[in-house]
């Protein structure tokens, strides 16, 4: 099964809208911050899904999936 690249693209394009890491790309959020959300509860809605997905990606050492997308996104700016 192929990963949903739409979700992965969102992780390299969208920024954290609030909090300590406001304006940081979601893919660049530290694992410790994602672990905090996992313990306290992810926000509802799309952002919560994105953060939970990113948490699973980082937890399982799959950030390599994001690297080509992040590079391509940087090049298109």
PyMOL CGO cylinders between C-alpha atoms (Angstrom):
from pymol import cmd
from pymol.cgo import CYLINDER

trace = [
    CYLINDER, 0.00, 0.00, 0.00, 1.39, 3.39, -1.03, 0.3, 1, 1, 1, 1, 1, 1,
    CYLINDER, 1.39, 3.39, -1.03, 1.35, 6.24, 1.50, 0.3, 1, 1, 1, 1, 1, 1,
    CYLINDER, 1.35, 6.24, 1.50, -1.11, 9.04, 0.80, 0.3, 1, 1, 1, 1, 1, 1,
    CYLINDER, -1.11, 9.04, 0.80, 1.23, 11.65, -0.63, 0.3, 1, 1, 1, 1, 1, 1,
    CYLINDER, 1.23, 11.65, -0.63, -1.42, 14.33, -0.12, 0.3, 1, 1, 1, 1, 1, 1,
    CYLINDER, -1.42, 14.33, -0.12, -1.13, 13.93, 3.64, 0.3, 1, 1, 1, 1, 1, 1,
    CYLINDER, -1.13, 13.93, 3.64, 2.65, 13.79, 3.41, 0.3, 1, 1, 1, 1, 1, 1,
    CYLINDER, 2.65, 13.79, 3.41, 2.72, 16.96, 1.31, 0.3, 1, 1, 1, 1, 1, 1,
    CYLINDER, 2.72, 16.96, 1.31, 0.65, 18.73, 3.95, 0.3, 1, 1, 1, 1, 1, 1,
    CYLINDER, 0.65, 18.73, 3.95, 3.25, 17.78, 6.56, 0.3, 1, 1, 1, 1, 1, 1,
    CYLINDER, 3.25, 17.78, 6.56, 6.05, 19.48, 4.59, 0.3, 1, 1, 1, 1, 1, 1,
    CYLINDER, 6.05, 19.48, 4.59, 4.00, 22.54, 3.55, 0.3, 1, 1, 1, 1, 1, 1,
    CYLINDER, 4.00, 22.54, 3.55, 1.82, 23.42, 6.54, 0.3, 1, 1, 1, 1, 1, 1,
    CYLINDER, 1.82, 23.42, 6.54, 3.06, 25.27, 9.60, 0.3, 1, 1, 1, 1, 1, 1,
    CYLINDER, 3.06, 25.27, 9.60, 2.07, 24.88, 13.22, 0.3, 1, 1, 1, 1, 1, 1,
    CYLINDER, 2.07, 24.88, 13.22, -0.64, 27.51, 13.75, 0.3, 1, 1, 1, 1, 1, 1,
    CYLINDER, -0.64, 27.51, 13.75, -0.15, 28.09, 17.49, 0.3, 1, 1, 1, 1, 1, 1,
    CYLINDER, -0.15, 28.09, 17.49, 1.92, 27.40, 20.57, 0.3, 1, 1, 1, 1, 1, 1,
    CYLINDER, 1.92, 27.40, 20.57, 5.61, 27.17, 21.27, 0.3, 1, 1, 1, 1, 1, 1,
    CYLINDER, 5.61, 27.17, 21.27, 6.40, 26.10, 17.70, 0.3, 1, 1, 1, 1, 1, 1,
    CYLINDER, 6.40, 26.10, 17.70, 4.07, 28.50, 15.89, 0.3, 1, 1, 1, 1, 1, 1,
    CYLINDER, 4.07, 28.50, 15.89, 5.10, 28.96, 12.23, 0.3, 1, 1, 1, 1, 1, 1,
    CYLINDER, 5.10, 28.96, 12.23, 7.40, 25.90, 12.23, 0.3, 1, 1, 1, 1, 1, 1,
    CYLINDER, 7.40, 25.90, 12.23, 6.76, 23.42, 9.43, 0.3, 1, 1, 1, 1, 1, 1,
    CYLINDER, 6.76, 23.42, 9.43, 4.89, 20.43, 10.81, 0.3, 1, 1, 1, 1, 1, 1,
    CYLINDER, 4.89, 20.43, 10.81, 7.59, 18.05, 9.54, 0.3, 1, 1, 1, 1, 1, 1,
    CYLINDER, 7.59, 18.05, 9.54, 10.19, 20.01, 11.55, 0.3, 1, 1, 1, 1, 1, 1,
    CYLINDER, 10.19, 20.01, 11.55, 8.40, 19.71, 14.88, 0.3, 1, 1, 1, 1, 1, 1,
    CYLINDER, 8.40, 19.71, 14.88, 10.51, 17.90, 17.48, 0.3, 1, 1, 1, 1, 1, 1,
    CYLINDER, 10.51, 17.90, 17.48, 9.48, 14.41, 18.56, 0.3, 1, 1, 1, 1, 1, 1,
    CYLINDER, 9.48, 14.41, 18.56, 9.22, 15.61, 22.17, 0.3, 1, 1, 1, 1, 1, 1,
    CYLINDER, 9.22, 15.61, 22.17, 6.47, 18.06, 21.17, 0.3, 1, 1, 1, 1, 1, 1,
    CYLINDER, 6.47, 18.06, 21.17, 4.59, 15.32, 19.32, 0.3, 1, 1, 1, 1, 1, 1,
    CYLINDER, 4.59, 15.32, 19.32, 4.98, 13.01, 22.32, 0.3, 1, 1, 1, 1, 1, 1,
    CYLINDER, 4.98, 13.01, 22.32, 3.49, 15.72, 24.52, 0.3, 1, 1, 1, 1, 1, 1,
    CYLINDER, 3.49, 15.72, 24.52, 0.46, 15.95, 22.23, 0.3, 1, 1, 1, 1, 1, 1,
    CYLINDER, 0.46, 15.95, 22.23, 0.18, 12.17, 22.20, 0.3, 1, 1, 1, 1, 1, 1,
    CYLINDER, 0.18, 12.17, 22.20, 0.00, 12.17, 26.01, 0.3, 1, 1, 1, 1, 1, 1,
    CYLINDER, 0.00, 12.17, 26.01, -2.30, 15.21, 26.34, 0.3, 1, 1, 1, 1, 1, 1,
    CYLINDER, -2.30, 15.21, 26.34, -4.42, 14.55, 23.25, 0.3, 1, 1, 1, 1, 1, 1,
    CYLINDER, -4.42, 14.55, 23.25, -4.03, 15.75, 19.70, 0.3, 1, 1, 1, 1, 1, 1,
    CYLINDER, -4.03, 15.75, 19.70, -6.20, 18.68, 18.63, 0.3, 1, 1, 1, 1, 1, 1,
    CYLINDER, -6.20, 18.68, 18.63, -9.43, 17.79, 16.89, 0.3, 1, 1, 1, 1, 1, 1,
    CYLINDER, -9.43, 17.79, 16.89, -9.84, 18.03, 13.16, 0.3, 1, 1, 1, 1, 1, 1,
    CYLINDER, -9.84, 18.03, 13.16, -7.32, 18.13, 10.35, 0.3, 1, 1, 1, 1, 1, 1,
    CYLINDER, -7.32, 18.13, 10.35, -4.41, 19.44, 12.45, 0.3, 1, 1, 1, 1, 1, 1,
    CYLINDER, -4.41, 19.44, 12.45, -4.84, 16.65, 14.96, 0.3, 1, 1, 1, 1, 1, 1,
    CYLINDER, -4.84, 16.65, 14.96, -4.79, 14.06, 12.18, 0.3, 1, 1, 1, 1, 1, 1,
    CYLINDER, -4.79, 14.06, 12.18, -1.66, 15.64, 10.71, 0.3, 1, 1, 1, 1, 1, 1,
    CYLINDER, -1.66, 15.64, 10.71, 0.15, 15.71, 14.06, 0.3, 1, 1, 1, 1, 1, 1,
    CYLINDER, 0.15, 15.71, 14.06, -0.87, 12.12, 14.86, 0.3, 1, 1, 1, 1, 1, 1,
    CYLINDER, -0.87, 12.12, 14.86, 0.36, 11.00, 11.44, 0.3, 1, 1, 1, 1, 1, 1,
    CYLINDER, 0.36, 11.00, 11.44, 3.64, 12.84, 11.90, 0.3, 1, 1, 1, 1, 1, 1,
    CYLINDER, 3.64, 12.84, 11.90, 4.03, 11.30, 15.35, 0.3, 1, 1, 1, 1, 1, 1,
    CYLINDER, 4.03, 11.30, 15.35, 3.66, 7.81, 13.87, 0.3, 1, 1, 1, 1, 1, 1,
    CYLINDER, 3.66, 7.81, 13.87, 6.10, 8.62, 11.06, 0.3, 1, 1, 1, 1, 1, 1,
    CYLINDER, 6.10, 8.62, 11.06, 8.76, 9.89, 13.47, 0.3, 1, 1, 1, 1, 1, 1,
    CYLINDER, 8.76, 9.89, 13.47, 8.11, 7.17, 16.04, 0.3, 1, 1, 1, 1, 1, 1,
    CYLINDER, 8.11, 7.17, 16.04, 8.69, 4.47, 13.42, 0.3, 1, 1, 1, 1, 1, 1,
    CYLINDER, 8.69, 4.47, 13.42, 11.75, 6.10, 11.86, 0.3, 1, 1, 1, 1, 1, 1,
    CYLINDER, 11.75, 6.10, 11.86, 10.00, 6.83, 8.56, 0.3, 1, 1, 1, 1, 1, 1,
    CYLINDER, 10.00, 6.83, 8.56, 11.04, 10.47, 8.13, 0.3, 1, 1, 1, 1, 1, 1,
    CYLINDER, 11.04, 10.47, 8.13, 12.84, 9.33, 4.99, 0.3, 1, 1, 1, 1, 1, 1,
    CYLINDER, 12.84, 9.33, 4.99, 9.39, 9.41, 3.35, 0.3, 1, 1, 1, 1, 1, 1,
    CYLINDER, 9.39, 9.41, 3.35, 9.24, 13.17, 3.92, 0.3, 1, 1, 1, 1, 1, 1,
    CYLINDER, 9.24, 13.17, 3.92, 12.72, 14.11, 2.73, 0.3, 1, 1, 1, 1, 1, 1,
    CYLINDER, 12.72, 14.11, 2.73, 12.10, 14.07, -1.06, 0.3, 1, 1, 1, 1, 1, 1,
    CYLINDER, 12.10, 14.07, -1.06, 8.81, 15.94, -0.59, 0.3, 1, 1, 1, 1, 1, 1,
    CYLINDER, 8.81, 15.94, -0.59, 10.44, 18.50, 1.65, 0.3, 1, 1, 1, 1, 1, 1,
    CYLINDER, 10.44, 18.50, 1.65, 13.25, 19.02, -0.86, 0.3, 1, 1, 1, 1, 1, 1,
    CYLINDER, 13.25, 19.02, -0.86, 10.79, 19.36, -3.76, 0.3, 1, 1, 1, 1, 1, 1,
    CYLINDER, 10.79, 19.36, -3.76, 8.65, 21.80, -1.77, 0.3, 1, 1, 1, 1, 1, 1,
    CYLINDER, 8.65, 21.80, -1.77, 11.71, 23.91, -0.99, 0.3, 1, 1, 1, 1, 1, 1,
    CYLINDER, 11.71, 23.91, -0.99, 12.72, 23.97, -4.66, 0.3, 1, 1, 1, 1, 1, 1,
    CYLINDER, 12.72, 23.97, -4.66, 9.25, 25.12, -5.79, 0.3, 1, 1, 1, 1, 1, 1,
    CYLINDER, 9.25, 25.12, -5.79, 9.27, 28.22, -3.57, 0.3, 1, 1, 1, 1, 1, 1,
]
cmd.load_cgo(trace, "trace")
